[in-house]
Amino acid sequence: MIWTYAAVGVAVAGLVPLVVLGVRVVAAMRGLASEIERATTRLEPVQARLNAAVAASRRREG
């Protein structure tokens, strides 16, 4: 019976690092998602100006 408890203990001990790393990955993913959102918010006005400039240039070349 002790071997069963030992095997379960080793299995649980092996899963703990995977859970810890999984939590870290999820936290990093959330941080990255918010960083991408901030970058998108900052780039949208610049992209709109660039698209307007390209459209104006194409009209002039016409």
Protein Blocks (a to p, Z undefined) as FASTA:
>chain_A
ZZmmmmmmmmmmmmmmmmmmmmmmmmmmmmmmmmmmmmmmmmmmmmmmmmmmmmmmmmmn
ZZ
